[in-house]
Amino acid sequence: MNDTLELFPGDARPARDTSATAPLAARMRPRTLGEFRGQERVVGPGGPLRAMIETGTISSFIMWGPPGSGKTTLARLVAESADAAYVAFSAVTEGVARVREIIAEARARRLATGRGTILFCDEIHRFNKAQQDAFLPVVEAGDIVLIGATTENPSFEVVRPLLSRAPVIVLDPLSPAQLARILSDALADEDRGLGTARIRAPEDIVGRIAEAADGDARRGLGILERAAGLAGPGATLTLEVVETAVQRRFALYDKSGDQHYDHISALHKSVRGGDADAALYWLGRMLDAGEDPLYIARRLVRMASEDIGLADPHAVGIAMACRDAYRFLGSPEGELALAQAAVYLAGAPKSNRLHRGWGRALGRARETPGKPVPAHLRNAPTQLMKDLGHGRGYLYDPDQPGGVSSQQYLPEDMAGERFYEPGGTGWEAGLRERLAAWSRKRGERR
């Protein structure tokens, strides 16, 4: 080893574990862009990472994607294409002190050899905002090229100044077809994979493993390796063996992060769209991931008012009753009540007219906080107030012909303003007719 490599150990190329004892996922890590499967949007023709790899001109960026989508592999491939040192560390196990050491080495390397440094920071979202600020001056000065990797939304987890210097590249979960290709590669590869074991896997078995991997190549290769070990050399994989190898997969779900909000959004929009099957599916996903059932119950009550409103006035009562049923029964029995509410709401007629009307009325109330209450609507508990005209001329509507009077209820200069326009669906259709008739009696148009 020469003196430069001893002084700057990061000058070595990214290490690969290809020993026979390494996990299959480590052995099968793509060595070239040609071996990489998936993420065509970023590594295909015209993709930003392909351009970096082909030109060797690397700039800072952050990769955001789920586990097993290729973040670490792509960082290695990008680093190998550049004439630069490569230093990798994880924000889980190392701290800012190590970052400062790497920065000092990078500056010394640049002065001594003229070579730049690529710093791969895995799980960059684990650094707090103050710690992330340590990257800013050295990225700005060009002392390092930063490649960050995160499974969390950088919009919330990475400081804005760093995002302006290191744009985000989004990676998608691998599709079942892409995972099937990765599994087939591993079955056939005699140098790094399972080729010498002569394991056979019918197409439907490979498809089942790909489905169970849930977009995660590392998980898929792990299932394949366990299934091959259970079956033995020369065997044909069966569904029974694969199901034994699958084990339980816990959801990628953060109750305070993106997954939390994305899942409740999917449930809400499924209910709004009248898809009971999708509503049950997203409800199941959230409960299985450990979401607070009472949080879901509160959101179901909200949906009953926001999206159904007076098209079905019973919807709120159903949602509240199901919430109370869950409180009474707990999990898992009470979860059926939440499912009942979700299906009822999905199947109910929809109207957001109440939601819109409330928004308009509240906005108008905020615009006109000083408008006086009309005299005939004012309270008159004392003789003085009566002498001042409070309540004078008020007509008691139930005593009027048809049960409604012709008097106005809004401030005088707002008479006839409309906030709530009933729809023509469900119970609200009848309400529209009644309100229109009463408006006509007051001399208004509706």
Disulfide bonds with the S-S distance in Angstrom:
none
